[in-house]
Amino acid sequence: MYKSILVAVDGSDTSRRAFEAALTLAKAMGARLQPYYVIENTPMYFDAPGYDPSILRNQMIAQGNELALEMDKAIREHGVEGEMVMGEASSLDDVPTLVLNAARSAGVDLIVMGTHGRRGFQRLILGSVAERCVRQSTLPVLLIPTAAGATVAAE
């Protein structure tokens, strides 16, 4: 039985399905739920004329704030304890490292993630965030596939 669950969210449909699965599981088990959103700064490392990294960062912060309102409301409506937390990636702490550190710091028993979010460029270079979390985690990781929740047309 899990007492505390962290779910990685990024605003993608897959991470929303992971959130819904984690919320259902948390409610069924009476567990605390902590959605976790990472503000990625990876694009800020590009040194291009006219490139203003603050625009993308501000958009990611705004998206995180919107997700926090939406997810915290859903958590309350389902009678589950918890609230969203945000982290910020850097050259030293990438997304998988932040997710795993947040899970350890919060003392969670389970990490829930979608198998494909919106981290495409990083996935091509470093491998998927979910894959790296599974490989490096000492906690159980529940993966919700991209196709979860998709309807299959009858033939």
C-alpha atoms as one frame of an Amber mdcrd trajectory, in Angstrom:
protein
   0.000   0.000   0.000   1.358   3.391  -0.970   1.150   6.322   1.443   2.600
   9.009  -0.791   2.771   9.268  -4.605   4.682  11.682  -6.830   3.430  12.141
 -10.395   5.605  13.918 -12.964   3.555  16.334 -15.067   4.447  18.540 -18.034
   1.091  19.555 -19.485   1.081  16.893 -22.210  -1.887  14.551 -22.718   0.243
  11.638 -21.528   1.212  13.373 -18.289  -2.446  14.280 -17.733  -3.338  10.595
 -18.052  -0.532   9.782 -15.603  -1.972  12.389 -13.214  -5.459  10.865 -13.501
  -4.066   7.377 -12.827  -2.067   8.657  -9.837  -5.105  10.544  -8.511  -7.286
   7.429  -8.759  -4.615   5.343  -7.056  -4.055   7.939  -4.305  -7.785   8.130
  -3.589  -8.151   4.337  -3.477  -5.193   3.958  -1.116  -5.713   7.061   0.990
  -2.301   8.279  -0.163  -0.943  11.799  -0.446  -0.403  12.981  -4.055   2.289
  15.370  -5.203   2.233  16.410  -8.857   5.716  17.606  -9.829   6.420  20.020
 -12.702   9.891  20.931 -13.962  10.783  24.235 -15.577  13.388  23.268 -18.155
  16.202  25.669 -18.871  17.981  23.541 -21.462  17.163  25.902 -24.377  18.801
  28.731 -22.453  22.220  27.302 -23.202  21.997  28.256 -26.873  23.988  31.369
 -27.612  22.132  32.773 -30.595  21.829  36.437 -31.535  18.445  37.827 -30.536
  17.536  34.751 -28.474  15.820  35.732 -25.223  15.658  32.683 -22.923  13.408
  34.490 -20.455  10.452  34.274 -22.866  10.428  30.455 -22.847  11.149  30.298
 -19.119   8.284  32.683 -18.355   5.938  30.601 -20.524   6.954  27.425 -18.686
   6.395  29.117 -15.322   2.959  30.329 -16.464   2.086  26.828 -17.689   3.239
  25.390 -14.358   1.080  27.847 -12.441  -1.951  26.963 -14.597  -1.329  23.245
 -14.101  -0.971  23.783 -10.355  -4.384  25.465 -10.165  -6.003  22.728 -12.252
  -4.369  19.792 -10.503  -4.670  21.143  -6.976  -8.394  21.669  -7.632  -8.783
  18.081  -8.884  -6.906  16.780  -5.848  -9.233  18.668  -3.477 -12.351  17.606
  -5.415 -11.346  13.951  -5.045 -10.708  14.337  -1.313  -7.013  13.562  -1.678
  -4.289  15.299   0.286  -1.449  17.031  -1.575  -0.453  19.863  -3.877   1.737
  20.481  -6.904   5.385  21.382  -6.519   7.669  22.921  -9.156  11.386  22.460
  -9.719  13.778  24.113 -12.129  16.302  22.225 -14.242  19.833  23.514 -14.683
  23.076  22.333 -16.220  23.670  20.327 -13.026  20.155  19.027 -12.362  18.251
  17.724 -15.372  14.608  16.615 -15.333  15.141  12.960 -14.251  17.508  14.040
 -11.472  14.999  16.611 -10.208  12.107  14.116 -10.303  14.091  11.510  -8.356
  15.393  14.069  -5.843  11.871  15.452  -5.340  10.574  11.933  -4.723  13.294
  11.256  -2.158  12.813  14.629  -0.444   9.045  14.173  -0.216   9.432  10.611
   1.079   7.119   9.166  -1.549   6.594   5.424  -2.018   5.769   5.507  -5.749
   6.579   7.619  -8.796   4.011   7.787 -11.618   5.000   9.061 -15.071   3.806
   9.094 -18.642   6.071   7.324 -21.111   6.223  10.215 -23.541   5.685  13.855
 -22.748   6.931  16.955 -24.534  10.634  16.538 -23.971  11.385  15.364 -27.513
  14.734  17.051 -28.197  16.207  15.919 -24.888  14.859  12.417 -25.503  16.755
  12.197 -28.791  20.007  13.166 -27.120  19.803  11.648 -23.641  16.983   9.109
 -23.722  13.504   9.614 -22.355  12.921  11.136 -18.939  10.774   8.153 -17.935
  13.411   5.659 -19.046  16.139   7.426 -17.094  13.941   7.615 -13.990  13.187
   3.900 -14.178  16.872   3.058 -14.574  18.054   5.324 -11.735  15.202   5.068
  -9.236  15.351   3.069  -6.037  11.563   3.517  -5.747   8.860   1.766  -7.758
   7.942   3.664 -10.937   4.535   3.193 -12.575   4.614   4.106 -16.272   1.453
   5.176 -18.063   1.934   4.627 -21.820   1.180   7.269 -24.425  -1.654   5.112
 -25.755  -3.371   4.844 -22.352  -6.852   6.243 -22.591  -6.799   6.317 -26.370
  -9.809   4.784 -28.010  -9.359   2.050 -30.559 -11.731   2.158 -33.516 -13.793
  -0.962 -34.023 -13.024  -2.745 -37.243
